[in-house]
């Protein structure tokens, strides 16, 4: 049974999320304060974390940052804030997705299932030997899920790794943001394709010598992105 941690200070919302997730056979733990939620997240093994942005004790941004420094668990950030800057900041700190209140409990469950299915599929496959993609100093170890640039290891979140790997395995093909969102996040009608832009920016910061003149991931203006070989 998958274990979900909800860090949410509004008890009525947390209880509603818990009820719907338990109906879908998830085991759910709730924490109402950011600092306590962080302690719980680091001290236990969860399959996914639902993290509110506005929390007492420590805000969701800080909680997300500290979790991501230690663990690669999928993080779904939740907030009543609709500003793009909050989405960009949350995703930039390592959140895998961002959902804006109010939302339907069924949408939340759908996103949780999609992230868990994607994460399980990508990390659970066994290989006799490591499956590696190497392109001009960039090394992507798909089996160990590690990335090296000129032999220096770079830290990647789950979705950053998935997106980089997909593009590298499909070189010279231009993908729209919508196509990448469907491929990596496995969702069509829910979510925000700005997520793709933020993740591309974070990937470039880690693999490109000059982000203004990228040698790997090229922006095709008005269309999308292409991995150059």
N, C-alpha and C positions, 0 to 999 in steps of 0.2 A: 504494500500500500504506500503510495507517494505521500510524503510529509510536506505540508505547507506551513510556513510561518507568516502570519498577518501582523504587521506593526501598524496599528491604527488607533488614534486616541478617541474617536467617536464610537462609543461602545455599540450603539444601535447598528451602525454600518458594519462594524467588525462582526457582530453576531449574525447579521444577514448574510455577509460573505461566507462566514463559517458554515451556516446552515446549507447554503447552496453547494458549497464545495464538498461537504460531508455527504450530501445526497448523490454526489458523483464519485463517492468512495475514496475521498481524500481524508487523510488524518491531519487535523488542523490545530495549530497552537496560536494563541493571540497574546500580544503584548501591547500595552497602551502608551508606553513611553519610549522615546527614541533610544536613550542610553541603555535601558533594560532590554529593548529589542535587539540592540547590537550585541549585548552580552549573550543573549539567548542564541542569536544567529551564529556567533563564533564558537559557542560551547557545544553546539549540537549539529547534527547532519540533517539538513533539509533539502528537498528536491527543488523547491522554488520559494522565493520570498516576495510577498506583496507588501510594498512599503509606501506608506503615506508620506507626503511631503512636509506638512505642517504638524510637528510633533512636539510635545513638551520634553524637556530634558536634553534633547539633541535633535536637530531637524533631519529630515530624510536625506538631504544632500550629504551631510556628514556621515550618517549611518551607511549610506550607499558606498561612499568613498572608503570607509574603513572595512566594510565587508569585502569589497572588491580587492583590497590589498591582500586579503588572506584566502579568499575563496572564489571559485568560478561558478557558483550556483546562479541560475537565472534569477534576475530581479525585475519585477514588474512594479514600476513606480506609479502611484495614484495621487492625484491632486485636484483640487477645485480650481487651481490656477490654469488659465487657458493661454497665457502668454507663451509665444514660441521660445523666448529666452529661457524660461524655466524648463521647457522640454529639452532644449539644447544643452543646458547645464546638467540636467539629470542624466541624459544619455551620454554626455561627455564624461561623466564620473563613472560610467560603467553599467548603468541600467540597460536592460535589454529591450524594454518597451515602456511606454508612457500612456496612461489612460486617464482621461479627464472626467471628473465628476460633473453632473450625475451620469451614471451609466447603469445599464441593466445588469443584474446579477448573472444572467445567462451569457452576456457578452464577456464578463470577467471569467466565467468558467471556460468559455470557448478559447480565450487567450491563454489561460493557464494550461489547458490541454494541448494547445498548439505548441507552446514553448517546451513543455515536457516531452512531447512526442519528438520534436526536432532535436532537443538535447540528447535524449535517450538514443535516438537513431545514430547520431553523429559520434557519440562517445562510447557507445556500447558494442560497436562492431569490432570483432577480433581479427587480427592479421598475424600471419606467421612471421613476417618481417615488416619493418616500418615502411609505410607508404609515403614517399617523399617527393615533393615537387621543388625543383631547383631552377631558378631563372636569374641570370646575371647578378649573382651575389645574394639573392633572396632565396632562402631555404624554408620550405613549409613542410614540417613533419606532421603528416595527417594522423599517424598512429598515436604519437605522443602529444599531439595538439600543441606543438611548439613552433615558434617562428624565429629565424635568425637572419640578421642582415649583416653581411660580411663577417660571419661567425660570431656576432654579438647577439645574444638572445634578447628578444623584445617581449614584453608582457601584453597579451591580448585577451579581451573579454570573449565570451562564447560567440556572440554574434559578429564581432570584428573578425575573429578567426574564420567563421563560416563564410562571411562575405568575401574576404580576401581569397580564400581557397577556391570558392566558386568562380571568381573572376579569373584567377590564375589558371584554372583548369579549362577555361573557355576563352583563350586569348584571341585578340583581334575581332571579337564579336561585341557589337554595341548593344548594351542592355539599357532599357528605360528604368527609371526609378520604380515604376509600378511593377515591372517584371522582376526586379531584384527584391522588392518587398515580398512578392508572392513566393519567390524561390527560397528566400532565407527565413522569412518570418512565417511562411506557410499560411498566409491569410490573404483574402481578397478584399472583402468589404469593410473590415475593421482595421483600425490603426491609422497611422499618419506617415505618409511616405517621406516626410521631413526626417524621419528616423534614418533613412538611407543616406541622406546628405551628411548628417552628423557623423555616422559611422565611417563614411568615406574620408571625411576630414581627419578623424582620429587615426585611421589606418595610415594615411599619408604622413602624418606627423611622426609615425613610428618607422616607416620604411623608406621614405623619400629623403634624399640629401637636400633637395630644394623643393619645398612644397609648391612654390610658385611655378616651377618647371618640372612637373613630375615625370619620372622615367618609367614608372610602372602603370599607375592608374590615370588614364587620360579622360578629361571631361570633354564630351562632345556636346557643345552648346545647343540647347533646344531639344536634345535627344536623351542623353544619359551618360553612361561611362563605358570605357573600354580598357582592357588590360593589354598593354603593348608588349610584344616580344620582338 
